[in-house]
Amino acid sequence: MLLDTSAWVELLTKAERWEKVDSVLDSEHCQTSMASLAEVYETMYKKGYDPKEAVEKVMEASEVVDLSAEISMLAGQLNIKRKMKNRDWGMMDSFVLATAMLNDSKILTKDTDFKGLENVELL
């Protein structure tokens, strides 16, 4: 399972669905896109949490998948296509989607921009 930034924030802030994320971490091999680390850092900082500590927790609890040329090129392709359907779609979402696709992973997210995509589990 590839955890999106929104799933990590849910867990790290003990928000409404944090227990679901915790359960997935306990029961499955979980991965995180390297691109999500930047988003986790930024989001946790904005919410008043220690962003460095948050990123360290993510790195301890999951396998961080490095970005590659293959992931980057697929993210670019996906971003073009997804922006045509949803103008709110962002490049970071494309990196997450590309990482999941190339690693045959399902995405766990709270981000409704992923709604309707295959291999996505919405919180």
N, C-alpha and C positions, 0 to 999 in steps of 0.2 A: 504494500500500500504506500502510495506517495502522499505525504501530508502537505497540503497547501498552507500558505501563510495564515489564512483565516482559521484553519484547524489548530495550528500552533498557538495563535493568539487566544483562541477559545480555551485551550488547556492552561496556558501560562497565566491567564488572568482569572481562571476558575469561573468563566462565564457560563451561561445557560447549559451548553452541551459539552462541557469539559470532560464529564465522566465517559462519554462515548469515545472521545479521542483517547483518553487514558486506557480504556478497554481495548481499543485497537492496538495501541502500543504494547500492551501486555500479551496480546494474542497473535500478533502478526509481525513479520519482518517489515520494518517501515523505513522509507527513504524520504529524503528532502532534497529538492533542487537547490544547488548552490545559489541560484538567483533568489530563492526565498529567504536566505539568511539576511540579505540587505533589507528586505521588507519587514522581517521580524524585528530587526534592529530599529528601524525607523518607527514602526508602529508602537513598539514597547516604550521607546523614548517619548513619543507623543503622549502615551497614556500614563507617563510618570513612573514607569518601572525601570530597573537597571537593564539597559539593552544588552550590555556585554554578557551579563549573567544569563539573560534569556537565550541568546545565541549559543552560549556554552551548553545550556540544557538541551537545546535542539540537537547539537552536535553529539552529545553524550547518548541521547535517546534514539537516534536514528542514523542511518547511513547517509551521509551527504554525497549526492551525485554531482561530480564536477561538471562544469560546462565544457563542451567540446565543439569543434567546428560542425560536426554533424547535428548536434542539438541546436546550435545557433542558426544554421541554415534552415532547419525544419521550423524553428520558431519564427523566423522571418516569413516563410511561406504560410504558416498557420495564421500569423498576424494579419497578413493581407486578406486572407479568406474570412477570418472571424470578424474583422472590422467592417466588412461588407454586410454582415448579418447583425452586428451589434457594435455600434460606434463607441460604446463604453469599454469594450474589450481592450486590455492593455498588453503591452509587450511582455511584462512579467508573467501574465497568465499564459502567454504563448510559450515562454520558456518552461513553465510548469507542465503544460500539456505536451510539449515536445519531449521533455524528459520522461514523462510517464509512457508515452507512446513507444519510445525507443528502448524502454526497459520493461515493456509489457506489464505495467503497473496500473492499478486502479487509483484514482485520485480521491482523497477525502478532503472535502472543502465545505465551507459555509457560503462561499461566493456564488451567488445565483447566476453570474455570467457563465458558469459552467453547466447550467441546467440544460438538459436535453442531449448532452454529449455522452457517447459511449464510455463505459468504464469510469464513471463518476458517481461517487456516493455523496449526496448532499446531507449536511448535518441539519 
